Amino acid sequence: MTREGKAPGWRQIDLDWLRHQRAAGRTCRDLAEETGFSLGTISYLGRQHDMPGRLSARKV
């Protein structure tokens, strides 16, 4: 994942990859460090696209 190219901000993140990483138990903090995006951006995408994670587990 790189931030280069014409797509702005979060649109450069492959949502399928992100979903797979979250399902595998990786934290938003780890993914933010790996991708170079902010923790808030990764968290936001997880919430907006109903990805597995700690917040979704609390809602149940």
C-alpha positions in Angstrom: 0.0 0.0 0.0 1.4 3.3 -1.0 0.0 6.8 -0.9 1.3 7.7 -4.4 -0.9 8.3 -7.3 -3.9 10.4 -8.2 -6.5 8.9 -5.8 -7.0 11.1 -2.8 -6.3 9.8 0.7 -8.1 6.7 1.9 -9.3 5.7 -1.6 -5.9 4.2 -2.2 -6.4 1.6 0.5 -7.6 -1.8 -0.8 -10.7 -2.4 1.3 -10.6 -6.2 0.7 -7.0 -6.3 2.0 -8.0 -4.1 5.0 -11.0 -6.4 5.8 -8.8 -9.5 5.6 -6.2 -7.9 7.9 -8.8 -6.9 10.5 -10.5 -10.3 10.3 -7.0 -11.8 11.0 -6.9 -9.8 14.3 -4.5 -7.0 13.3 -5.1 -3.8 15.1 -5.9 -0.5 13.5 -2.8 0.9 15.1 -0.6 -1.8 13.4 -2.3 -1.2 10.0 -1.9 2.6 10.3 1.8 2.2 10.9 2.2 -0.2 8.0 0.2 1.9 5.5 1.3 5.3 6.6 -2.3 6.4 7.1 -3.5 7.8 10.4 -5.1 5.7 13.0 -8.3 7.7 12.6 -8.5 7.0 8.9 -8.1 3.2 9.4 -10.6 3.2 12.2 -13.0 5.3 10.2 -12.8 2.9 7.2 -13.4 0.0 9.5 -16.6 1.5 10.9 -17.9 2.7 7.6 -17.4 -0.6 5.9 -18.5 -2.9 8.7 -15.2 -4.6 9.2 -14.5 -6.9 12.1 -12.8 -5.5 15.1 -13.2 -4.6 18.7 -16.0 -2.1 18.3 -18.2 -4.4 16.3 -17.7 -7.1 18.9 -18.9 -4.7 21.6 -22.2 -4.0 19.8 -23.2 -7.7 20.0 
